[in-house]
Amino acid sequence: MRGCSEIDARLAPVHPLLLKLKKTTPESLPPYNPRMRSKTHAQVLQGRLSPIGDFIVGEILAREPEHVRGQLELSVCRHIAAAYWPLPVTESTHLHIMAVYRNAQFKATLG
């Protein structure tokens, strides 16, 4: 597994986005109101995680040999879960983080 300092260095260009993600607690958002077209906490998290995921896939993973990408992506997601995730972390939080941005990328390709 890669060290936290190495992962932090690779994530440096999106560090402000990670700090914004960390501050996205349910208490930091106004209450959800469907009449005002406000977004749910999950929608806000997805919106803030998507550009971070685009960076991970497009910049970090794209520069690595294919045989190390999977382990590297899991390490990066574990680090994000441990250091920046605004909700309680479980053993599978890193998988949830990866699924959120991968699903958003897939939806974007559909149009």
KEZAMAR-544915 format. One record per residue (C-alpha): residue in three letters; x, y, z. Coordinates in nm, 2 decimals. Layout:
<recs>
[rec ALA, [X, Y, Z]]
...
</recs>
This chain:
<recs>
[rec MET, [0.00, 0.00, 0.00]]
[rec ARG, [0.12, 0.34, -0.08]]
[rec GLY, [0.21, 0.59, 0.19]]
[rec CYS, [-0.03, 0.87, 0.29]]
[rec SER, [0.23, 1.14, 0.21]]
[rec GLU, [0.27, 1.00, -0.15]]
[rec ILE, [-0.11, 0.99, -0.20]]
[rec ASP, [-0.14, 1.34, -0.05]]
[rec ALA, [0.13, 1.46, -0.30]]
[rec ARG, [-0.06, 1.31, -0.59]]
[rec LEU, [-0.39, 1.46, -0.47]]
[rec ALA, [-0.24, 1.81, -0.42]]
[rec PRO, [-0.41, 1.96, -0.73]]
[rec VAL, [-0.75, 1.87, -0.59]]
[rec HIS, [-0.67, 1.94, -0.22]]
[rec PRO, [-0.91, 2.24, -0.21]]
[rec LEU, [-1.19, 2.02, -0.35]]
[rec LEU, [-1.11, 1.76, -0.08]]
[rec LEU, [-1.13, 2.01, 0.19]]
[rec LYS, [-1.47, 2.13, 0.06]]
[rec LEU, [-1.58, 1.76, 0.05]]
[rec LYS, [-1.47, 1.72, 0.41]]
[rec LYS, [-1.69, 2.02, 0.52]]
[rec THR, [-2.00, 1.87, 0.35]]
[rec THR, [-2.17, 1.73, 0.65]]
[rec PRO, [-2.55, 1.71, 0.67]]
[rec GLU, [-2.54, 1.99, 0.93]]
[rec SER, [-2.35, 2.22, 0.70]]
[rec LEU, [-2.63, 2.22, 0.44]]
[rec PRO, [-2.97, 2.37, 0.45]]
[rec PRO, [-3.26, 2.13, 0.51]]
[rec TYR, [-3.37, 1.95, 0.20]]
[rec ASN, [-3.69, 2.10, 0.05]]
[rec PRO, [-3.83, 1.96, -0.27]]
[rec ARG, [-4.03, 2.27, -0.34]]
[rec MET, [-3.71, 2.48, -0.36]]
[rec ARG, [-3.52, 2.25, -0.59]]
[rec SER, [-3.25, 2.20, -0.33]]
[rec LYS, [-3.02, 1.90, -0.35]]
[rec THR, [-3.01, 1.62, -0.10]]
[rec HIS, [-2.69, 1.56, 0.10]]
[rec ALA, [-2.61, 1.26, -0.12]]
[rec GLN, [-2.65, 1.47, -0.44]]
[rec VAL, [-2.42, 1.74, -0.30]]
[rec LEU, [-2.16, 1.47, -0.20]]
[rec GLN, [-2.18, 1.32, -0.55]]
[rec GLY, [-2.14, 1.66, -0.71]]
[rec ARG, [-1.83, 1.74, -0.49]]
[rec LEU, [-1.68, 1.40, -0.54]]
[rec SER, [-1.72, 1.38, -0.92]]
[rec PRO, [-1.43, 1.63, -1.01]]
[rec ILE, [-1.21, 1.45, -0.76]]
[rec GLY, [-1.29, 1.12, -0.92]]
[rec ASP, [-1.23, 1.26, -1.27]]
[rec PHE, [-0.88, 1.37, -1.15]]
[rec ILE, [-0.81, 1.03, -1.00]]
[rec VAL, [-0.90, 0.85, -1.32]]
[rec GLY, [-0.77, 1.10, -1.57]]
[rec GLU, [-0.45, 1.22, -1.40]]
[rec ILE, [-0.34, 0.97, -1.14]]
[rec LEU, [-0.44, 0.63, -1.29]]
[rec ALA, [-0.38, 0.73, -1.65]]
[rec ARG, [-0.01, 0.77, -1.57]]
[rec GLU, [0.03, 0.43, -1.42]]
[rec PRO, [0.08, 0.09, -1.58]]
[rec GLU, [-0.25, -0.10, -1.60]]
[rec HIS, [-0.15, -0.38, -1.36]]
[rec VAL, [-0.12, -0.13, -1.07]]
[rec ARG, [-0.42, 0.09, -1.13]]
[rec GLY, [-0.67, -0.11, -0.93]]
[rec GLN, [-0.46, -0.13, -0.61]]
[rec LEU, [-0.36, 0.24, -0.65]]
[rec GLU, [-0.73, 0.35, -0.69]]
[rec LEU, [-0.83, 0.15, -0.38]]
[rec SER, [-0.54, 0.31, -0.18]]
[rec VAL, [-0.64, 0.66, -0.29]]
[rec CYS, [-1.01, 0.59, -0.20]]
[rec ARG, [-0.91, 0.46, 0.14]]
[rec HIS, [-0.71, 0.77, 0.20]]
[rec ILE, [-1.00, 0.99, 0.10]]
[rec ALA, [-1.23, 0.80, 0.33]]
[rec ALA, [-0.99, 0.82, 0.62]]
[rec ALA, [-0.89, 1.19, 0.58]]
[rec TYR, [-1.17, 1.37, 0.40]]
[rec TRP, [-1.50, 1.18, 0.41]]
[rec PRO, [-1.76, 1.38, 0.61]]
[rec LEU, [-1.97, 1.09, 0.72]]
[rec PRO, [-1.88, 0.80, 0.96]]
[rec VAL, [-1.63, 0.56, 0.79]]
[rec THR, [-1.69, 0.19, 0.77]]
[rec GLU, [-1.48, -0.09, 0.63]]
[rec SER, [-1.64, -0.04, 0.28]]
[rec THR, [-1.66, 0.34, 0.27]]
[rec HIS, [-1.37, 0.35, 0.02]]
[rec LEU, [-1.57, 0.13, -0.22]]
[rec HIS, [-1.87, 0.35, -0.18]]
[rec ILE, [-1.65, 0.66, -0.27]]
[rec MET, [-1.52, 0.48, -0.58]]
[rec ALA, [-1.87, 0.37, -0.69]]
[rec VAL, [-2.01, 0.72, -0.66]]
[rec TYR, [-1.76, 0.88, -0.89]]
[rec ARG, [-1.74, 0.58, -1.13]]
[rec ASN, [-2.12, 0.58, -1.16]]
[rec ALA, [-2.12, 0.96, -1.23]]
[rec GLN, [-1.85, 0.91, -1.50]]
[rec PHE, [-2.06, 0.63, -1.66]]
[rec LYS, [-2.37, 0.85, -1.65]]
[rec ALA, [-2.18, 1.13, -1.81]]
[rec THR, [-2.08, 0.90, -2.10]]
[rec LEU, [-2.44, 0.82, -2.17]]
[rec GLY, [-2.52, 1.18, -2.24]]
</recs>
